[in-house]
């Protein structure tokens, strides 16, 4: 069984494309292309299920056309529309320069000076000019490189110098 904490969300299946089983895939992270992955994980009825890719091609920076193995008709492809797409953390490249924002969801933020937990990242808010980590309790923290001291991918921790009083807001 695939557990949610072992993967992270990288997009959503859109509509069908053509009659041979292709679907559009709205990507927020192209890690599957950089990692040369054979499969993606789709959330089907609340269960994470691996789907092997027969082929894919980028239509734009944020839209990919995907043909999954054994999905050969428009009707079968339609069953996958609106499914969230996840990627296994174990296949993510270790190169921290290629660490994506989406892969940080689920990491804990630790205040560098006090070593106290600020909370766990629930989402990344990129709707403004400044990226924000949205914690599970709704707190927003600037995702600035100037504030980040270290990222420990093994322990899933981000050590940050948080602005004074930010957790009191």
C-alpha positions as CSV (number, residue, x, y, z in Angstrom):
1,X,0.0,0.0,0.0
2,X,1.3,3.4,-0.9
3,X,1.3,5.9,1.9
4,X,0.7,9.6,1.4
5,X,3.7,10.5,3.5
6,X,5.9,8.5,1.1
7,X,5.0,10.7,-1.9
8,X,4.0,14.3,-2.7
9,X,1.5,15.9,-5.0
10,X,2.8,17.1,-8.4
11,X,-0.4,17.9,-10.3
12,X,-3.8,16.8,-11.5
13,X,-5.2,14.9,-14.4
14,X,-7.3,17.1,-16.6
15,X,-9.5,16.0,-19.5
16,X,-9.1,13.2,-22.0
17,X,-7.1,13.9,-25.2
18,X,-8.1,12.0,-28.3
19,X,-9.7,8.6,-28.5
20,X,-6.7,6.3,-27.7
21,X,-6.6,6.9,-23.9
22,X,-4.4,10.0,-23.5
23,X,-5.1,12.5,-20.8
24,X,-3.9,16.0,-20.0
25,X,-1.8,16.3,-16.9
26,X,-1.6,19.8,-15.2
27,X,1.9,19.7,-13.6
28,X,3.1,21.8,-10.7
29,X,6.4,19.8,-10.7
30,X,8.1,18.0,-13.6
31,X,10.2,15.8,-11.3
32,X,8.9,12.7,-13.1
33,X,10.8,13.9,-16.2
34,X,14.0,14.7,-14.4
35,X,13.9,11.4,-12.5
36,X,13.1,9.4,-15.6
37,X,10.3,7.7,-13.8
38,X,8.3,4.8,-15.2
39,X,5.1,5.5,-13.3
40,X,3.1,8.1,-11.6
41,X,0.7,7.6,-8.6
42,X,-2.9,8.7,-9.0
43,X,-5.3,9.2,-6.2
44,X,-8.3,7.1,-7.3
45,X,-11.3,7.1,-4.8
46,X,-9.0,8.2,-2.0
47,X,-6.4,5.4,-2.7
48,X,-3.0,6.0,-4.1
49,X,-2.5,3.7,-7.1
50,X,0.6,3.4,-9.4
51,X,0.0,3.9,-13.1
52,X,2.8,3.0,-15.5
53,X,3.3,5.5,-18.4
54,X,3.5,4.2,-21.9
55,X,4.6,7.6,-23.1
56,X,4.2,11.3,-22.4
57,X,5.0,14.6,-24.1
58,X,5.0,18.2,-22.9
59,X,2.4,20.4,-24.5
60,X,3.6,23.4,-22.6
61,X,5.5,24.1,-19.4
62,X,2.6,23.1,-17.3
63,X,0.6,20.7,-19.4
64,X,1.7,17.2,-20.3
65,X,-0.1,14.6,-22.5
66,X,0.2,11.2,-20.9
67,X,-0.7,7.7,-22.2
68,X,-0.8,5.2,-19.4
69,X,-0.4,1.5,-20.0
70,X,-3.6,-0.5,-20.4
71,X,-5.7,2.7,-20.7
72,X,-6.6,2.4,-24.4
73,X,-9.9,4.1,-24.8
74,X,-11.4,7.5,-24.2
75,X,-13.9,6.0,-21.8
76,X,-11.1,4.4,-19.7
77,X,-9.1,7.7,-19.7
78,X,-12.2,9.6,-18.6
79,X,-12.2,7.6,-15.4
80,X,-8.9,9.2,-14.5
81,X,-10.0,12.8,-15.0
82,X,-9.6,15.1,-11.9
83,X,-7.4,12.6,-10.1
84,X,-4.6,14.1,-8.1
85,X,-1.1,13.0,-9.3
86,X,1.6,12.1,-6.8
87,X,5.3,11.2,-7.1
88,X,7.2,8.8,-4.8
89,X,9.8,10.6,-2.6
90,X,12.1,7.6,-3.0
91,X,12.5,8.3,-6.8
92,X,13.1,12.1,-6.3
93,X,16.7,13.1,-7.3
94,X,18.9,13.7,-4.3
95,X,20.4,16.8,-5.8
96,X,19.2,19.6,-3.5
97,X,19.5,22.2,-6.3
98,X,16.7,20.3,-8.0
99,X,14.6,20.0,-4.9
100,X,11.2,21.2,-5.8
101,X,8.8,23.2,-3.7
102,X,6.1,20.6,-4.0
103,X,8.5,18.0,-2.5
104,X,8.7,20.1,0.7
105,X,5.1,19.6,1.6
106,X,5.1,17.4,4.8
107,X,8.5,18.7,6.0
108,X,8.6,20.1,9.5
109,X,10.0,23.7,10.0
110,X,12.4,24.1,13.0
111,X,13.3,27.5,14.3
112,X,17.1,27.7,14.1
113,X,17.8,29.5,17.3
114,X,15.3,27.8,19.7
115,X,15.3,24.4,17.9
116,X,11.5,24.4,18.4
117,X,9.1,23.1,15.8
118,X,7.1,25.8,14.1
119,X,4.9,23.2,12.4
120,X,4.5,21.0,9.4
121,X,4.2,22.4,5.8
122,X,0.7,21.6,4.4
123,X,1.0,23.6,1.2
124,X,3.0,26.0,-0.8
125,X,1.3,29.4,-1.5
126,X,2.7,30.8,-4.8
127,X,-0.2,33.1,-5.5
128,X,1.8,36.2,-4.5
129,X,5.2,37.5,-5.6
130,X,6.7,36.0,-2.4
131,X,6.4,32.2,-1.9
132,X,4.9,31.2,1.5
133,X,5.0,27.9,3.4
134,X,1.4,27.3,4.7
135,X,1.6,25.3,7.9
136,X,-1.1,22.8,8.9
137,X,-2.4,25.3,11.5
138,X,-2.8,27.9,8.7
139,X,0.3,30.0,9.7
140,X,2.1,31.5,6.7
141,X,5.9,31.7,6.7
142,X,8.0,33.3,4.0
143,X,9.8,30.7,1.9
144,X,12.8,32.9,1.5
145,X,16.3,31.5,0.9
146,X,17.6,34.1,3.2
147,X,15.7,32.6,6.1
148,X,16.5,28.9,5.3
149,X,19.6,27.7,7.1
150,X,19.4,24.0,6.1
151,X,17.1,21.4,4.5
152,X,17.5,17.8,5.7
153,X,15.7,15.7,3.2
154,X,16.4,12.5,5.1
155,X,14.7,13.8,8.3
156,X,12.2,15.9,6.3
157,X,13.2,19.1,8.2
158,X,13.8,22.7,7.2
159,X,15.9,24.7,9.7
160,X,14.9,28.4,9.4
161,X,15.6,31.7,11.0
162,X,12.0,32.9,11.5
163,X,11.2,36.6,11.8
164,X,10.5,37.5,15.4
165,X,6.8,37.1,16.3
166,X,5.8,35.4,13.1
167,X,4.3,32.4,15.0
168,X,2.3,34.7,17.2
169,X,0.3,36.2,14.3
